[in-house]
Amino acid sequence: MSKQDENKPPKIPGMGLAIAALGFFVIGGIATFGGLALWFFYRKDYILGWGTGEAFGYLGICVGMLLSILGVLLMRLVRNRDLG
């Protein structure tokens, strides 16, 4: 074994997928609660002239829930395939 091989960190298969799954899960949670805040506090206000806070709130809730579900499914895939 050479000196360069000794200094390299060990490769863990599936670590990138696990980090992506955690990222999707966290971003989905932030989007969900951001959508709830938009829906609750800015229901009748127009945001940047694009639409009401209620519409963007619903969008944030739905997209956030989908991202959270995607994160959970990816983590199950990593765990059940022994990639992590």
mmCIF file of the N, C-alpha and C atoms, coordinates in Angstrom:
data_MODEL
# 
_entry.id   MODEL 
# 
loop_
_atom_site.group_PDB 
_atom_site.id 
_atom_site.type_symbol 
_atom_site.label_atom_id 
_atom_site.label_alt_id 
_atom_site.label_comp_id 
_atom_site.label_asym_id 
_atom_site.label_entity_id 
_atom_site.label_seq_id 
_atom_site.pdbx_PDB_ins_code 
_atom_site.Cartn_x 
_atom_site.Cartn_y 
_atom_site.Cartn_z 
_atom_site.occupancy 
_atom_site.B_iso_or_equiv 
_atom_site.pdbx_formal_charge 
_atom_site.auth_seq_id 
_atom_site.auth_comp_id 
_atom_site.auth_asym_id 
_atom_site.auth_atom_id 
_atom_site.pdbx_PDB_model_num 
ATOM 1   N N  . MET A 1 1  ? 0.848   -1.179 0.000  1.00 0.00 ? 1  MET A N  1 
ATOM 2   C CA . MET A 1 1  ? 0.000   0.000  0.000  1.00 0.00 ? 1  MET A CA 1 
ATOM 3   C C  . MET A 1 1  ? 0.895   1.244  0.000  1.00 0.00 ? 1  MET A C  1 
ATOM 4   N N  . SER A 1 2  ? 0.584   2.192  -0.867 1.00 0.00 ? 2  SER A N  1 
ATOM 5   C CA . SER A 1 2  ? 1.417   3.383  -0.960 1.00 0.00 ? 2  SER A CA 1 
ATOM 6   C C  . SER A 1 2  ? 0.973   4.433  0.066  1.00 0.00 ? 2  SER A C  1 
ATOM 7   N N  . LYS A 1 3  ? 1.788   5.465  0.182  1.00 0.00 ? 3  LYS A N  1 
ATOM 8   C CA . LYS A 1 3  ? 1.475   6.544  1.129  1.00 0.00 ? 3  LYS A CA 1 
ATOM 9   C C  . LYS A 1 3  ? 0.194   7.283  0.737  1.00 0.00 ? 3  LYS A C  1 
ATOM 10  N N  . GLN A 1 4  ? -0.044  7.416  -0.563 1.00 0.00 ? 4  GLN A N  1 
ATOM 11  C CA . GLN A 1 4  ? -1.243  8.130  -1.012 1.00 0.00 ? 4  GLN A CA 1 
ATOM 12  C C  . GLN A 1 4  ? -2.506  7.353  -0.654 1.00 0.00 ? 4  GLN A C  1 
ATOM 13  N N  . ASP A 1 5  ? -2.469  6.048  -0.727 1.00 0.00 ? 5  ASP A N  1 
ATOM 14  C CA . ASP A 1 5  ? -3.631  5.233  -0.406 1.00 0.00 ? 5  ASP A CA 1 
ATOM 15  C C  . ASP A 1 5  ? -3.942  5.269  1.092  1.00 0.00 ? 5  ASP A C  1 
ATOM 16  N N  . GLU A 1 6  ? -2.922  5.438  1.921  1.00 0.00 ? 6  GLU A N  1 
ATOM 17  C CA . GLU A 1 6  ? -3.135  5.466  3.357  1.00 0.00 ? 6  GLU A CA 1 
ATOM 18  C C  . GLU A 1 6  ? -3.844  6.743  3.805  1.00 0.00 ? 6  GLU A C  1 
ATOM 19  N N  . ASN A 1 7  ? -3.665  7.849  3.089  1.00 0.00 ? 7  ASN A N  1 
ATOM 20  C CA . ASN A 1 7  ? -4.240  9.126  3.490  1.00 0.00 ? 7  ASN A CA 1 
ATOM 21  C C  . ASN A 1 7  ? -5.663  9.335  2.969  1.00 0.00 ? 7  ASN A C  1 
ATOM 22  N N  . LYS A 1 8  ? -6.124  8.489  2.061  1.00 0.00 ? 8  LYS A N  1 
ATOM 23  C CA . LYS A 1 8  ? -7.467  8.655  1.511  1.00 0.00 ? 8  LYS A CA 1 
ATOM 24  C C  . LYS A 1 8  ? -8.509  8.167  2.521  1.00 0.00 ? 8  LYS A C  1 
ATOM 25  N N  . PRO A 1 9  ? -9.636  8.887  2.613  1.00 0.00 ? 9  PRO A N  1 
ATOM 26  C CA . PRO A 1 9  ? -10.703 8.389  3.505  1.00 0.00 ? 9  PRO A CA 1 
ATOM 27  C C  . PRO A 1 9  ? -11.359 7.153  2.893  1.00 0.00 ? 9  PRO A C  1 
ATOM 28  N N  . PRO A 1 10 ? -11.873 6.279  3.716  1.00 0.00 ? 10 PRO A N  1 
ATOM 29  C CA . PRO A 1 10 ? -12.493 5.064  3.170  1.00 0.00 ? 10 PRO A CA 1 
ATOM 30  C C  . PRO A 1 10 ? -13.772 5.414  2.400  1.00 0.00 ? 10 PRO A C  1 
ATOM 31  N N  . LYS A 1 11 ? -13.990 4.696  1.300  1.00 0.00 ? 11 LYS A N  1 
ATOM 32  C CA . LYS A 1 11 ? -15.193 4.930  0.496  1.00 0.00 ? 11 LYS A CA 1 
ATOM 33  C C  . LYS A 1 11 ? -16.355 4.171  1.121  1.00 0.00 ? 11 LYS A C  1 
ATOM 34  N N  . ILE A 1 12 ? -17.450 4.897  1.333  1.00 0.00 ? 12 ILE A N  1 
ATOM 35  C CA . ILE A 1 12 ? -18.653 4.288  1.884  1.00 0.00 ? 12 ILE A CA 1 
ATOM 36  C C  . ILE A 1 12 ? -19.692 4.270  0.770  1.00 0.00 ? 12 ILE A C  1 
ATOM 37  N N  . PRO A 1 13 ? -20.087 3.100  0.287  1.00 0.00 ? 13 PRO A N  1 
ATOM 38  C CA . PRO A 1 13 ? -21.051 3.051  -0.816 1.00 0.00 ? 13 PRO A CA 1 
ATOM 39  C C  . PRO A 1 13 ? -22.414 3.569  -0.380 1.00 0.00 ? 13 PRO A C  1 
ATOM 40  N N  . GLY A 1 14 ? -23.019 4.384  -1.204 1.00 0.00 ? 14 GLY A N  1 
ATOM 41  C CA . GLY A 1 14 ? -24.349 4.891  -0.923 1.00 0.00 ? 14 GLY A CA 1 
ATOM 42  C C  . GLY A 1 14 ? -24.389 6.124  -0.043 1.00 0.00 ? 14 GLY A C  1 
ATOM 43  N N  . MET A 1 15 ? -23.245 6.642  0.359  1.00 0.00 ? 15 MET A N  1 
ATOM 44  C CA . MET A 1 15 ? -23.239 7.796  1.243  1.00 0.00 ? 15 MET A CA 1 
ATOM 45  C C  . MET A 1 15 ? -23.802 9.031  0.537  1.00 0.00 ? 15 MET A C  1 
ATOM 46  N N  . GLY A 1 16 ? -23.503 9.180  -0.736 1.00 0.00 ? 16 GLY A N  1 
ATOM 47  C CA . GLY A 1 16 ? -24.045 10.316 -1.486 1.00 0.00 ? 16 GLY A CA 1 
ATOM 48  C C  . GLY A 1 16 ? -25.564 10.270 -1.557 1.00 0.00 ? 16 GLY A C  1 
ATOM 49  N N  . LEU A 1 17 ? -26.094 9.069  -1.780 1.00 0.00 ? 17 LEU A N  1 
ATOM 50  C CA . LEU A 1 17 ? -27.545 8.911  -1.838 1.00 0.00 ? 17 LEU A CA 1 
ATOM 51  C C  . LEU A 1 17 ? -28.183 9.172  -0.476 1.00 0.00 ? 17 LEU A C  1 
ATOM 52  N N  . ALA A 1 18 ? -27.519 8.764  0.591  1.00 0.00 ? 18 ALA A N  1 
ATOM 53  C CA . ALA A 1 18 ? -28.039 9.010  1.930  1.00 0.00 ? 18 ALA A CA 1 
ATOM 54  C C  . ALA A 1 18 ? -28.031 10.501 2.261  1.00 0.00 ? 18 ALA A C  1 
ATOM 55  N N  . ILE A 1 19 ? -26.988 11.200 1.858  1.00 0.00 ? 19 ILE A N  1 
ATOM 56  C CA . ILE A 1 19 ? -26.925 12.650 2.088  1.00 0.00 ? 19 ILE A CA 1 
ATOM 57  C C  . ILE A 1 19 ? -27.994 13.358 1.271  1.00 0.00 ? 19 ILE A C  1 
ATOM 58  N N  . ALA A 1 20 ? -28.220 12.908 0.035  1.00 0.00 ? 20 ALA A N  1 
ATOM 59  C CA . ALA A 1 20 ? -29.276 13.485 -0.795 1.00 0.00 ? 20 ALA A CA 1 
ATOM 60  C C  . ALA A 1 20 ? -30.647 13.245 -0.173 1.00 0.00 ? 20 ALA A C  1 
ATOM 61  N N  . ALA A 1 21 ? -30.867 12.052 0.366  1.00 0.00 ? 21 ALA A N  1 
ATOM 62  C CA . ALA A 1 21 ? -32.140 11.739 1.008  1.00 0.00 ? 21 ALA A CA 1 
ATOM 63  C C  . ALA A 1 21 ? -32.377 12.641 2.214  1.00 0.00 ? 21 ALA A C  1 
ATOM 64  N N  . LEU A 1 22 ? -31.357 12.833 3.023  1.00 0.00 ? 22 LEU A N  1 
ATOM 65  C CA . LEU A 1 22 ? -31.490 13.717 4.182  1.00 0.00 ? 22 LEU A CA 1 
ATOM 66  C C  . LEU A 1 22 ? -31.732 15.152 3.744  1.00 0.00 ? 22 LEU A C  1 
ATOM 67  N N  . GLY A 1 23 ? -31.066 15.571 2.671  1.00 0.00 ? 23 GLY A N  1 
ATOM 68  C CA . GLY A 1 23 ? -31.269 16.916 2.149  1.00 0.00 ? 23 GLY A CA 1 
ATOM 69  C C  . GLY A 1 23 ? -32.696 17.125 1.659  1.00 0.00 ? 23 GLY A C  1 
ATOM 70  N N  . PHE A 1 24 ? -33.226 16.144 0.899  1.00 0.00 ? 24 PHE A N  1 
ATOM 71  C CA . PHE A 1 24 ? -34.615 16.235 0.450  1.00 0.00 ? 24 PHE A CA 1 
ATOM 72  C C  . PHE A 1 24 ? -35.574 16.314 1.626  1.00 0.00 ? 24 PHE A C  1 
ATOM 73  N N  . PHE A 1 25 ? -35.303 15.525 2.643  1.00 0.00 ? 25 PHE A N  1 
ATOM 74  C CA . PHE A 1 25 ? -36.177 15.491 3.816  1.00 0.00 ? 25 PHE A CA 1 
ATOM 75  C C  . PHE A 1 25 ? -36.184 16.834 4.546  1.00 0.00 ? 25 PHE A C  1 
ATOM 76  N N  . VAL A 1 26 ? -35.014 17.407 4.734  1.00 0.00 ? 26 VAL A N  1 
ATOM 77  C CA . VAL A 1 26 ? -34.911 18.687 5.440  1.00 0.00 ? 26 VAL A CA 1 
ATOM 78  C C  . VAL A 1 26 ? -35.513 19.821 4.613  1.00 0.00 ? 26 VAL A C  1 
ATOM 79  N N  . ILE A 1 27 ? -35.201 19.880 3.326  1.00 0.00 ? 27 ILE A N  1 
ATOM 80  C CA . ILE A 1 27 ? -35.745 20.934 2.468  1.00 0.00 ? 27 ILE A CA 1 
ATOM 81  C C  . ILE A 1 27 ? -37.263 20.801 2.371  1.00 0.00 ? 27 ILE A C  1 
ATOM 82  N N  . GLY A 1 28 ? -37.760 19.575 2.329  1.00 0.00 ? 28 GLY A N  1 
ATOM 83  C CA . GLY A 1 28 ? -39.207 19.361 2.318  1.00 0.00 ? 28 GLY A CA 1 
ATOM 84  C C  . GLY A 1 28 ? -39.876 19.858 3.585  1.00 0.00 ? 28 GLY A C  1 
ATOM 85  N N  . GLY A 1 29 ? -39.245 19.643 4.715  1.00 0.00 ? 29 GLY A N  1 
ATOM 86  C CA . GLY A 1 29 ? -39.798 20.145 5.980  1.00 0.00 ? 29 GLY A CA 1 
ATOM 87  C C  . GLY A 1 29 ? -39.813 21.664 6.035  1.00 0.00 ? 29 GLY A C  1 
ATOM 88  N N  . ILE A 1 30 ? -38.744 22.277 5.565  1.00 0.00 ? 30 ILE A N  1 
ATOM 89  C CA . ILE A 1 30 ? -38.692 23.742 5.538  1.00 0.00 ? 30 ILE A CA 1 
ATOM 90  C C  . ILE A 1 30 ? -39.753 24.297 4.601  1.00 0.00 ? 30 ILE A C  1 
ATOM 91  N N  . ALA A 1 31 ? -39.919 23.678 3.428  1.00 0.00 ? 31 ALA A N  1 
ATOM 92  C CA . ALA A 1 31 ? -40.930 24.134 2.478  1.00 0.00 ? 31 ALA A CA 1 
ATOM 93  C C  . ALA A 1 31 ? -42.341 23.947 3.029  1.00 0.00 ? 31 ALA A C  1 
ATOM 94  N N  . THR A 1 32 ? -42.577 22.852 3.726  1.00 0.00 ? 32 THR A N  1 
ATOM 95  C CA . THR A 1 32 ? -43.896 22.607 4.297  1.00 0.00 ? 32 THR A CA 1 
ATOM 96  C C  . THR A 1 32 ? -44.247 23.661 5.338  1.00 0.00 ? 32 THR A C  1 
ATOM 97  N N  . PHE A 1 33 ? -43.343 23.911 6.263  1.00 0.00 ? 33 PHE A N  1 
ATOM 98  C CA . PHE A 1 33 ? -43.640 24.888 7.297  1.00 0.00 ? 33 PHE A CA 1 
ATOM 99  C C  . PHE A 1 33 ? -43.624 26.309 6.760  1.00 0.00 ? 33 PHE A C  1 
ATOM 100 N N  . GLY A 1 34 ? -42.817 26.572 5.728  1.00 0.00 ? 34 GLY A N  1 
ATOM 101 C CA . GLY A 1 34 ? -42.872 27.872 5.065  1.00 0.00 ? 34 GLY A CA 1 
ATOM 102 C C  . GLY A 1 34 ? -44.210 28.079 4.368  1.00 0.00 ? 34 GLY A C  1 
ATOM 103 N N  . GLY A 1 35 ? -44.723 27.034 3.742  1.00 0.00 ? 35 GLY A N  1 
ATOM 104 C CA . GLY A 1 35 ? -46.037 27.106 3.117  1.00 0.00 ? 35 GLY A CA 1 
ATOM 105 C C  . GLY A 1 35 ? -47.142 27.323 4.124  1.00 0.00 ? 35 GLY A C  1 
ATOM 106 N N  . LEU A 1 36 ? -47.036 26.669 5.273  1.00 0.00 ? 36 LEU A N  1 
ATOM 107 C CA . LEU A 1 36 ? -48.022 26.901 6.330  1.00 0.00 ? 36 LEU A CA 1 
ATOM 108 C C  . LEU A 1 36 ? -47.981 28.342 6.826  1.00 0.00 ? 36 LEU A C  1 
ATOM 109 N N  . ALA A 1 37 ? -46.783 28.891 6.960  1.00 0.00 ? 37 ALA A N  1 
ATOM 110 C CA . ALA A 1 37 ? -46.655 30.288 7.398  1.00 0.00 ? 37 ALA A CA 1 
ATOM 111 C C  . ALA A 1 37 ? -47.235 31.235 6.355  1.00 0.00 ? 37 ALA A C  1 
ATOM 112 N N  . LEU A 1 38 ? -46.950 30.987 5.073  1.00 0.00 ? 38 LEU A N  1 
ATOM 113 C CA . LEU A 1 38 ? -47.526 31.824 4.016  1.00 0.00 ? 38 LEU A CA 1 
ATOM 114 C C  . LEU A 1 38 ? -49.047 31.736 4.026  1.00 0.00 ? 38 LEU A C  1 
ATOM 115 N N  . TRP A 1 39 ? -49.558 30.545 4.146  1.00 0.00 ? 39 TRP A N  1 
ATOM 116 C CA . TRP A 1 39 ? -50.995 30.351 4.123  1.00 0.00 ? 39 TRP A CA 1 
ATOM 117 C C  . TRP A 1 39 ? -51.665 31.007 5.324  1.00 0.00 ? 39 TRP A C  1 
ATOM 118 N N  . PHE A 1 40 ? -51.017 30.933 6.467  1.00 0.00 ? 40 PHE A N  1 
ATOM 119 C CA . PHE A 1 40 ? -51.627 31.446 7.691  1.00 0.00 ? 40 PHE A CA 1 
ATOM 120 C C  . PHE A 1 40 ? -51.484 32.965 7.829  1.00 0.00 ? 40 PHE A C  1 
ATOM 121 N N  . PHE A 1 41 ? -50.300 33.506 7.559  1.00 0.00 ? 41 PHE A N  1 
ATOM 122 C CA . PHE A 1 41 ? -50.045 34.924 7.827  1.00 0.00 ? 41 PHE A CA 1 
ATOM 123 C C  . PHE A 1 41 ? -50.274 35.839 6.621  1.00 0.00 ? 41 PHE A C  1 
ATOM 124 N N  . TYR A 1 42 ? -50.059 35.348 5.408  1.00 0.00 ? 42 TYR A N  1 
ATOM 125 C CA . TYR A 1 42 ? -50.145 36.197 4.217  1.00 0.00 ? 42 TYR A CA 1 
ATOM 126 C C  . TYR A 1 42 ? -51.245 35.722 3.271  1.00 0.00 ? 42 TYR A C  1 
ATOM 127 N N  . ARG A 1 43 ? -52.336 35.282 3.808  1.00 0.00 ? 43 ARG A N  1 
ATOM 128 C CA . ARG A 1 43 ? -53.399 34.683 3.013  1.00 0.00 ? 43 ARG A CA 1 
ATOM 129 C C  . ARG A 1 43 ? -53.936 35.630 1.942  1.00 0.00 ? 43 ARG A C  1 
ATOM 130 N N  . LYS A 1 44 ? -54.194 36.884 2.262  1.00 0.00 ? 44 LYS A N  1 
ATOM 131 C CA . LYS A 1 44 ? -54.807 37.830 1.317  1.00 0.00 ? 44 LYS A CA 1 
ATOM 132 C C  . LYS A 1 44 ? -53.803 38.753 0.632  1.00 0.00 ? 44 LYS A C  1 
ATOM 133 N N  . ASP A 1 45 ? -52.537 38.684 1.005  1.00 0.00 ? 45 ASP A N  1 
ATOM 134 C CA . ASP A 1 45 ? -51.526 39.584 0.441  1.00 0.00 ? 45 ASP A CA 1 
ATOM 135 C C  . ASP A 1 45 ? -50.981 39.027 -0.872 1.00 0.00 ? 45 ASP A C  1 
ATOM 136 N N  . TYR A 1 46 ? -50.684 39.960 -1.790 1.00 0.00 ? 46 TYR A N  1 
ATOM 137 C CA . TYR A 1 46 ? -50.035 39.566 -3.043 1.00 0.00 ? 46 TYR A CA 1 
ATOM 138 C C  . TYR A 1 46 ? -48.527 39.540 -2.834 1.00 0.00 ? 46 TYR A C  1 
ATOM 139 N N  . ILE A 1 47 ? -47.895 38.493 -3.332 1.00 0.00 ? 47 ILE A N  1 
ATOM 140 C CA . ILE A 1 47 ? -46.454 38.314 -3.162 1.00 0.00 ? 47 ILE A CA 1 
ATOM 141 C C  . ILE A 1 47 ? -45.780 38.556 -4.505 1.00 0.00 ? 47 ILE A C  1 
ATOM 142 N N  . LEU A 1 48 ? -44.993 39.614 -4.574 1.00 0.00 ? 48 LEU A N  1 
ATOM 143 C CA . LEU A 1 48 ? -44.233 39.997 -5.769 1.00 0.00 ? 48 LEU A CA 1 
ATOM 144 C C  . LEU A 1 48 ? -45.113 40.149 -7.009 1.00 0.00 ? 48 LEU A C  1 
ATOM 145 N N  . GLY A 1 49 ? -46.402 40.375 -6.815 1.00 0.00 ? 49 GLY A N  1 
ATOM 146 C CA . GLY A 1 49 ? -47.310 40.529 -7.933 1.00 0.00 ? 49 GLY A CA 1 
ATOM 147 C C  . GLY A 1 49 ? -47.627 39.232 -8.657 1.00 0.00 ? 49 GLY A C  1 
ATOM 148 N N  . TRP A 1 50 ? -47.229 38.093 -8.103 1.00 0.00 ? 50 TRP A N  1 
ATOM 149 C CA . TRP A 1 50 ? -47.430 36.799 -8.759 1.00 0.00 ? 50 TRP A CA 1 
ATOM 150 C C  . TRP A 1 50 ? -48.692 36.094 -8.298 1.00 0.00 ? 50 TRP A C  1 
ATOM 151 N N  . GLY A 1 51 ? -49.133 36.370 -7.097 1.00 0.00 ? 51 GLY A N  1 
ATOM 152 C CA . GLY A 1 51 ? -50.313 35.692 -6.576 1.00 0.00 ? 51 GLY A CA 1 
ATOM 153 C C  . GLY A 1 51 ? -50.420 35.894 -5.081 1.00 0.00 ? 51 GLY A C  1 
ATOM 154 N N  . THR A 1 52 ? -51.463 35.364 -4.513 1.00 0.00 ? 52 THR A N  1 
ATOM 155 C CA . THR A 1 52 ? -51.694 35.536 -3.083 1.00 0.00 ? 52 THR A CA 1 
ATOM 156 C C  . THR A 1 52 ? -50.834 34.574 -2.269 1.00 0.00 ? 52 THR A C  1 
ATOM 157 N N  . GLY A 1 53 ? -50.706 34.901 -1.005 1.00 0.00 ? 53 GLY A N  1 
ATOM 158 C CA . GLY A 1 53 ? -49.969 34.028 -0.102 1.00 0.00 ? 53 GLY A CA 1 
ATOM 159 C C  . GLY A 1 53 ? -50.647 32.693 0.085  1.00 0.00 ? 53 GLY A C  1 
ATOM 160 N N  . GLU A 1 54 ? -51.974 32.688 -0.090 1.00 0.00 ? 54 GLU A N  1 
ATOM 161 C CA . GLU A 1 54 ? -52.698 31.424 0.048  1.00 0.00 ? 54 GLU A CA 1 
ATOM 162 C C  . GLU A 1 54 ? -52.273 30.430 -1.039 1.00 0.00 ? 54 GLU A C  1 
ATOM 163 N N  . ALA A 1 55 ? -52.159 30.903 -2.278 1.00 0.00 ? 55 ALA A N  1 
ATOM 164 C CA . ALA A 1 55 ? -51.758 30.022 -3.383 1.00 0.00 ? 55 ALA A CA 1 
ATOM 165 C C  . ALA A 1 55 ? -50.329 29.524 -3.196 1.00 0.00 ? 55 ALA A C  1 
ATOM 166 N N  . PHE A 1 56 ? -49.426 30.433 -2.818 1.00 0.00 ? 56 PHE A N  1 
ATOM 167 C CA . PHE A 1 56 ? -48.048 30.014 -2.588 1.00 0.00 ? 56 PHE A CA 1 
ATOM 168 C C  . PHE A 1 56 ? -47.934 29.133 -1.353 1.00 0.00 ? 56 PHE A C  1 
ATOM 169 N N  . GLY A 1 57 ? -48.799 29.340 -0.390 1.00 0.00 ? 57 GLY A N  1 
ATOM 170 C CA . GLY A 1 57 ? -48.814 28.479 0.790  1.00 0.00 ? 57 GLY A CA 1 
ATOM 171 C C  . GLY A 1 57 ? -49.190 27.060 0.438  1.00 0.00 ? 57 GLY A C  1 
ATOM 172 N N  . TYR A 1 58 ? -50.251 26.920 -0.367 1.00 0.00 ? 58 TYR A N  1 
ATOM 173 C CA . TYR A 1 58 ? -50.636 25.584 -0.816 1.00 0.00 ? 58 TYR A CA 1 
ATOM 174 C C  . TYR A 1 58 ? -49.526 24.929 -1.628 1.00 0.00 ? 58 TYR A C  1 
ATOM 175 N N  . LEU A 1 59 ? -48.883 25.712 -2.480 1.00 0.00 ? 59 LEU A N  1 
ATOM 176 C CA . LEU A 1 59 ? -47.771 25.190 -3.279 1.00 0.00 ? 59 LEU A CA 1 
ATOM 177 C C  . LEU A 1 59 ? -46.629 24.722 -2.380 1.00 0.00 ? 59 LEU A C  1 
ATOM 178 N N  . GLY A 1 60 ? -46.279 25.529 -1.380 1.00 0.00 ? 60 GLY A N  1 
ATOM 179 C CA . GLY A 1 60 ? -45.207 25.146 -0.470 1.00 0.00 ? 60 GLY A CA 1 
ATOM 180 C C  . GLY A 1 60 ? -45.539 23.904 0.331  1.00 0.00 ? 60 GLY A C  1 
ATOM 181 N N  . ILE A 1 61 ? -46.793 23.811 0.776  1.00 0.00 ? 61 ILE A N  1 
ATOM 182 C CA . ILE A 1 61 ? -47.198 22.630 1.545  1.00 0.00 ? 61 ILE A CA 1 
ATOM 183 C C  . ILE A 1 61 ? -47.114 21.375 0.687  1.00 0.00 ? 61 ILE A C  1 
ATOM 184 N N  . CYS A 1 62 ? -47.657 21.439 -0.528 1.00 0.00 ? 62 CYS A N  1 
ATOM 185 C CA . CYS A 1 62 ? -47.683 20.250 -1.392 1.00 0.00 ? 62 CYS A CA 1 
ATOM 186 C C  . CYS A 1 62 ? -46.280 19.838 -1.843 1.00 0.00 ? 62 CYS A C  1 
ATOM 187 N N  . VAL A 1 63 ? -45.485 20.791 -2.288 1.00 0.00 ? 63 VAL A N  1 
ATOM 188 C CA . VAL A 1 63 ? -44.133 20.469 -2.742 1.00 0.00 ? 63 VAL A CA 1 
ATOM 189 C C  . VAL A 1 63 ? -43.273 19.993 -1.566 1.00 0.00 ? 63 VAL A C  1 
ATOM 190 N N  . GLY A 1 64 ? -43.442 20.619 -0.420 1.00 0.00 ? 64 GLY A N  1 
ATOM 191 C CA . GLY A 1 64 ? -42.687 20.201 0.757  1.00 0.00 ? 64 GLY A CA 1 
ATOM 192 C C  . GLY A 1 64 ? -43.019 18.790 1.193  1.00 0.00 ? 64 GLY A C  1 
ATOM 193 N N  . MET A 1 65 ? -44.302 18.440 1.149  1.00 0.00 ? 65 MET A N  1 
ATOM 194 C CA . MET A 1 65 ? -44.679 17.071 1.510  1.00 0.00 ? 65 MET A CA 1 
ATOM 195 C C  . MET A 1 65 ? -44.119 16.060 0.505  1.00 0.00 ? 65 MET A C  1 
ATOM 196 N N  . LEU A 1 66 ? -44.152 16.417 -0.777 1.00 0.00 ? 66 LEU A N  1 
ATOM 197 C CA . LEU A 1 66 ? -43.592 15.507 -1.786 1.00 0.00 ? 66 LEU A CA 1 
ATOM 198 C C  . LEU A 1 66 ? -42.091 15.315 -1.604 1.00 0.00 ? 66 LEU A C  1 
ATOM 199 N N  . LEU A 1 67 ? -41.375 16.397 -1.302 1.00 0.00 ? 67 LEU A N  1 
ATOM 200 C CA . LEU A 1 67 ? -39.929 16.271 -1.082 1.00 0.00 ? 67 LEU A CA 1 
ATOM 201 C C  . LEU A 1 67 ? -39.633 15.448 0.168  1.00 0.00 ? 67 LEU A C  1 
ATOM 202 N N  . SER A 1 68 ? -40.433 15.614 1.209  1.00 0.00 ? 68 SER A N  1 
ATOM 203 C CA . SER A 1 68 ? -40.234 14.822 2.423  1.00 0.00 ? 68 SER A CA 1 
ATOM 204 C C  . SER A 1 68 ? -40.478 13.341 2.156  1.00 0.00 ? 68 SER A C  1 
ATOM 205 N N  . ILE A 1 69 ? -41.515 13.037 1.401  1.00 0.00 ? 69 ILE A N  1 
ATOM 206 C CA . ILE A 1 69 ? -41.799 11.641 1.059  1.00 0.00 ? 69 ILE A CA 1 
ATOM 207 C C  . ILE A 1 69 ? -40.667 11.066 0.211  1.00 0.00 ? 69 ILE A C  1 
ATOM 208 N N  . LEU A 1 70 ? -40.165 11.856 -0.746 1.00 0.00 ? 70 LEU A N  1 
ATOM 209 C CA . LEU A 1 70 ? -39.035 11.405 -1.561 1.00 0.00 ? 70 LEU A CA 1 
ATOM 210 C C  . LEU A 1 70 ? -37.814 11.123 -0.691 1.00 0.00 ? 70 LEU A C  1 
ATOM 211 N N  . GLY A 1 71 ? -37.556 11.988 0.280  1.00 0.00 ? 71 GLY A N  1 
ATOM 212 C CA . GLY A 1 71 ? -36.423 11.761 1.179  1.00 0.00 ? 71 GLY A CA 1 
ATOM 213 C C  . GLY A 1 71 ? -36.569 10.485 1.988  1.00 0.00 ? 71 GLY A C  1 
ATOM 214 N N  . VAL A 1 72 ? -37.769 10.226 2.477  1.00 0.00 ? 72 VAL A N  1 
ATOM 215 C CA . VAL A 1 72 ? -38.008 9.008  3.255  1.00 0.00 ? 72 VAL A CA 1 
ATOM 216 C C  . VAL A 1 72 ? -37.841 7.770  2.373  1.00 0.00 ? 72 VAL A C  1 
ATOM 217 N N  . LEU A 1 73 ? -38.373 7.824  1.146  1.00 0.00 ? 73 LEU A N  1 
ATOM 218 C CA . LEU A 1 73 ? -38.245 6.668  0.256  1.00 0.00 ? 73 LEU A CA 1 
ATOM 219 C C  . LEU A 1 73 ? -36.789 6.415  -0.135 1.00 0.00 ? 73 LEU A C  1 
ATOM 220 N N  . LEU A 1 74 ? -36.037 7.472  -0.389 1.00 0.00 ? 74 LEU A N  1 
ATOM 221 C CA . LEU A 1 74 ? -34.617 7.292  -0.704 1.00 0.00 ? 74 LEU A CA 1 
ATOM 222 C C  . LEU A 1 74 ? -33.857 6.703  0.481  1.00 0.00 ? 74 LEU A C  1 
ATOM 223 N N  . MET A 1 75 ? -34.178 7.145  1.685  1.00 0.00 ? 75 MET A N  1 
ATOM 224 C CA . MET A 1 75 ? -33.492 6.606  2.856  1.00 0.00 ? 75 MET A CA 1 
ATOM 225 C C  . MET A 1 75 ? -33.844 5.140  3.068  1.00 0.00 ? 75 MET A C  1 
ATOM 226 N N  . ARG A 1 76 ? -35.088 4.770  2.807  1.00 0.00 ? 76 ARG A N  1 
ATOM 227 C CA . ARG A 1 76 ? -35.460 3.359  2.896  1.00 0.00 ? 76 ARG A CA 1 
ATOM 228 C C  . ARG A 1 76 ? -34.703 2.531  1.858  1.00 0.00 ? 76 ARG A C  1 
ATOM 229 N N  . LEU A 1 77 ? -34.526 3.082  0.660  1.00 0.00 ? 77 LEU A N  1 
ATOM 230 C CA . LEU A 1 77 ? -33.781 2.395  -0.383 1.00 0.00 ? 77 LEU A CA 1 
ATOM 231 C C  . LEU A 1 77 ? -32.332 2.173  0.046  1.00 0.00 ? 77 LEU A C  1 
ATOM 232 N N  . VAL A 1 78 ? -31.732 3.202  0.613  1.00 0.00 ? 78 VAL A N  1 
ATOM 233 C CA . VAL A 1 78 ? -30.341 3.078  1.062  1.00 0.00 ? 78 VAL A CA 1 
ATOM 234 C C  . VAL A 1 78 ? -30.231 2.036  2.170  1.00 0.00 ? 78 VAL A C  1 
ATOM 235 N N  . ARG A 1 79 ? -31.157 2.066  3.086  1.00 0.00 ? 79 ARG A N  1 
ATOM 236 C CA . ARG A 1 79 ? -31.089 1.149  4.224  1.00 0.00 ? 79 ARG A CA 1 
ATOM 237 C C  . ARG A 1 79 ? -31.363 -0.302 3.832  1.00 0.00 ? 79 ARG A C  1 
ATOM 238 N N  . ASN A 1 80 ? -32.365 -0.512 2.982  1.00 0.00 ? 80 ASN A N  1 
ATOM 239 C CA . ASN A 1 80 ? -32.725 -1.888 2.619  1.00 0.00 ? 80 ASN A CA 1 
ATOM 240 C C  . ASN A 1 80 ? -31.766 -2.524 1.630  1.00 0.00 ? 80 ASN A C  1 
ATOM 241 N N  . ARG A 1 81 ? -31.038 -1.728 0.882  1.00 0.00 ? 81 ARG A N  1 
ATOM 242 C CA . ARG A 1 81 ? -30.072 -2.262 -0.089 1.00 0.00 ? 81 ARG A CA 1 
ATOM 243 C C  . ARG A 1 81 ? -28.678 -2.376 0.511  1.00 0.00 ? 81 ARG A C  1 
ATOM 244 N N  . ASP A 1 82 ? -28.539 -2.066 1.769  1.00 0.00 ? 82 ASP A N  1 
ATOM 245 C CA . ASP A 1 82 ? -27.236 -2.097 2.457  1.00 0.00 ? 82 ASP A CA 1 
ATOM 246 C C  . ASP A 1 82 ? -26.213 -1.240 1.754  1.00 0.00 ? 82 ASP A C  1 
ATOM 247 N N  . LEU A 1 83 ? -26.650 -0.064 1.297  1.00 0.00 ? 83 LEU A N  1 
ATOM 248 C CA . LEU A 1 83 ? -25.717 0.864  0.648  1.00 0.00 ? 83 LEU A CA 1 
ATOM 249 C C  . LEU A 1 83 ? -25.071 1.808  1.654  1.00 0.00 ? 83 LEU A C  1 
ATOM 250 N N  . GLY A 1 84 ? -25.694 1.971  2.825  1.00 0.00 ? 84 GLY A N  1 
ATOM 251 C CA . GLY A 1 84 ? -25.188 2.956  3.780  1.00 0.00 ? 84 GLY A CA 1 
ATOM 252 C C  . GLY A 1 84 ? -24.481 2.315  4.938  1.00 0.00 ? 84 GLY A C  1 
# 
